[in-house]
Structure formats: structure tokens, C-alpha cells
């Protein structure tokens, strides 16, 4: 269950797997309003990467964004069955 947060505590994520899915819990502070929590589930690496490319974290915290992508792809790869040899 990989998790990480930005150095300044501005954003955090937790990855977990469900049946054939990767789920991402993303928490971001909302000034004077508490914390916003979003959970997204992805069935494929392509869908996950498409979301990652559109997420503003890519620009606001590139190191955390890279860690999110790396851990997410690793978790998806570990859940995929091995392809048969030709």
C-alpha cells in the first residue's frame, strides 16, 4: 500500500488495489475548508497514465507526481497476469 506526501504537506496519495483495479486516494488541503479527498479507480495503465497527465500535481509537485506514476504503474504491472510465451 504505497503512500507519499509532498514535503510541505500540501498533497498526499495512497495507492491500493481492488479486484483488477488500481485505486488512488488523493488528499489536498483546501484553505480554510479542510481537506478534499478524491478516490479514483483505474482498470488499465493507459487510463491511469491519462489521468496522471491531466492532474495539476504534475506542475505543482513534479517529484510527487513522478512517484505516484511510478508506484501506480508498478502496482498495475504486479496485478496483470503474465502473457503467454510465443
C-alpha positions as YAML, in Angstrom:
chain: A
units: angstrom
residues:
- id: 1
  name: UNK
  ca: [0.00, 0.00, 0.00]
- id: 2
  name: UNK
  ca: [2.39, 2.76, -1.17]
- id: 3
  name: UNK
  ca: [1.73, 6.25, 0.12]
- id: 4
  name: UNK
  ca: [3.55, 9.55, -0.19]
- id: 5
  name: UNK
  ca: [3.07, 13.19, 0.57]
- id: 6
  name: UNK
  ca: [4.62, 16.44, -0.55]
- id: 7
  name: UNK
  ca: [7.34, 17.95, 1.62]
- id: 8
  name: UNK
  ca: [5.19, 20.91, 2.56]
- id: 9
  name: UNK
  ca: [2.23, 18.65, 3.34]
- id: 10
  name: UNK
  ca: [0.18, 20.11, 0.51]
- id: 11
  name: UNK
  ca: [-0.88, 16.85, -1.11]
- id: 12
  name: UNK
  ca: [-0.74, 13.16, -0.36]
- id: 13
  name: UNK
  ca: [-1.74, 9.96, -2.07]
- id: 14
  name: UNK
  ca: [-2.30, 6.34, -1.20]
- id: 15
  name: UNK
  ca: [-2.42, 3.52, -3.73]
- id: 16
  name: UNK
  ca: [-4.28, 0.29, -3.24]
- id: 17
  name: UNK
  ca: [-5.57, -2.44, -5.46]
- id: 18
  name: UNK
  ca: [-9.05, -3.74, -5.80]
- id: 19
  name: UNK
  ca: [-10.19, -6.63, -7.98]
- id: 20
  name: UNK
  ca: [-8.41, -5.91, -11.28]
- id: 21
  name: UNK
  ca: [-8.20, -2.19, -10.49]
- id: 22
  name: UNK
  ca: [-5.75, 0.35, -9.19]
- id: 23
  name: UNK
  ca: [-7.29, 2.85, -6.78]
- id: 24
  name: UNK
  ca: [-5.72, 6.18, -5.93]
- id: 25
  name: UNK
  ca: [-6.75, 8.18, -2.90]
- id: 26
  name: UNK
  ca: [-5.58, 11.76, -3.32]
- id: 27
  name: UNK
  ca: [-5.84, 14.27, -0.48]
- id: 28
  name: UNK
  ca: [-5.30, 18.00, -0.91]
- id: 29
  name: UNK
  ca: [-5.78, 20.77, 1.64]
- id: 30
  name: UNK
  ca: [-8.40, 23.39, 0.89]
- id: 31
  name: UNK
  ca: [-7.52, 26.68, 2.59]
- id: 32
  name: UNK
  ca: [-9.99, 27.41, 5.38]
- id: 33
  name: UNK
  ca: [-12.16, 24.47, 4.27]
- id: 34
  name: UNK
  ca: [-10.36, 21.35, 5.46]
- id: 35
  name: UNK
  ca: [-9.10, 18.57, 3.23]
- id: 36
  name: UNK
  ca: [-10.51, 17.41, -0.10]
- id: 37
  name: UNK
  ca: [-10.26, 13.65, -0.63]
- id: 38
  name: UNK
  ca: [-10.80, 12.02, -4.01]
- id: 39
  name: UNK
  ca: [-10.65, 8.32, -4.85]
- id: 40
  name: UNK
  ca: [-10.26, 7.21, -8.45]
- id: 41
  name: UNK
  ca: [-10.10, 3.63, -9.74]
- id: 42
  name: UNK
  ca: [-8.42, 2.62, -12.99]
- id: 43
  name: UNK
  ca: [-8.72, -0.66, -14.87]
- id: 44
  name: UNK
  ca: [-5.75, -0.10, -17.16]
- id: 45
  name: UNK
  ca: [-2.36, 1.53, -17.14]
- id: 46
  name: UNK
  ca: [-3.41, 3.66, -20.12]
- id: 47
  name: UNK
  ca: [-6.36, 5.11, -18.18]
- id: 48
  name: UNK
  ca: [-4.17, 5.74, -15.13]
- id: 49
  name: UNK
  ca: [-1.48, 7.49, -17.18]
- id: 50
  name: UNK
  ca: [-4.08, 9.61, -18.99]
- id: 51
  name: UNK
  ca: [-5.38, 10.83, -15.62]
- id: 52
  name: UNK
  ca: [-1.82, 11.46, -14.39]
- id: 53
  name: UNK
  ca: [-1.07, 13.63, -17.42]
- id: 54
  name: UNK
  ca: [-4.14, 15.79, -16.71]
- id: 55
  name: UNK
  ca: [-3.60, 16.12, -12.95]
- id: 56
  name: UNK
  ca: [-2.32, 19.55, -11.80]
- id: 57
  name: UNK
  ca: [0.06, 17.81, -9.38]
- id: 58
  name: UNK
  ca: [2.27, 17.30, -12.45]
- id: 59
  name: UNK
  ca: [3.13, 21.01, -12.33]
- id: 60
  name: UNK
  ca: [2.72, 21.88, -8.66]
- id: 61
  name: UNK
  ca: [4.81, 18.97, -7.36]
- id: 62
  name: UNK
  ca: [6.66, 17.10, -10.12]
- id: 63
  name: UNK
  ca: [8.56, 14.82, -7.72]
- id: 64
  name: UNK
  ca: [5.40, 13.61, -6.00]
- id: 65
  name: UNK
  ca: [3.73, 13.24, -9.42]
- id: 66
  name: UNK
  ca: [6.61, 11.05, -10.67]
- id: 67
  name: UNK
  ca: [6.41, 8.90, -7.54]
- id: 68
  name: UNK
  ca: [2.64, 8.50, -8.00]
- id: 69
  name: UNK
  ca: [3.10, 7.40, -11.62]
- id: 70
  name: UNK
  ca: [5.95, 5.00, -10.82]
- id: 71
  name: UNK
  ca: [4.18, 3.30, -7.91]
- id: 72
  name: UNK
  ca: [0.87, 3.16, -9.76]
- id: 73
  name: UNK
  ca: [2.38, 1.53, -12.84]
- id: 74
  name: UNK
  ca: [4.30, -0.93, -10.64]
- id: 75
  name: UNK
  ca: [1.13, -1.90, -8.80]
- id: 76
  name: UNK
  ca: [-0.80, -2.34, -12.04]
- id: 77
  name: UNK
  ca: [2.00, -4.47, -13.51]
- id: 78
  name: UNK
  ca: [2.06, -6.71, -10.44]
- id: 79
  name: UNK
  ca: [-1.68, -7.37, -10.82]
- id: 80
  name: UNK
  ca: [-1.52, -8.22, -14.53]
- id: 81
  name: UNK
  ca: [-1.28, -11.90, -15.45]
- id: 82
  name: UNK
  ca: [1.87, -12.86, -17.31]
- id: 83
  name: UNK
  ca: [1.36, -13.05, -21.05]
- id: 84
  name: UNK
  ca: [1.87, -16.48, -22.64]
- id: 85
  name: UNK
  ca: [5.14, -17.07, -24.46]
- id: 86
  name: UNK
  ca: [5.00, -17.23, -28.23]
...
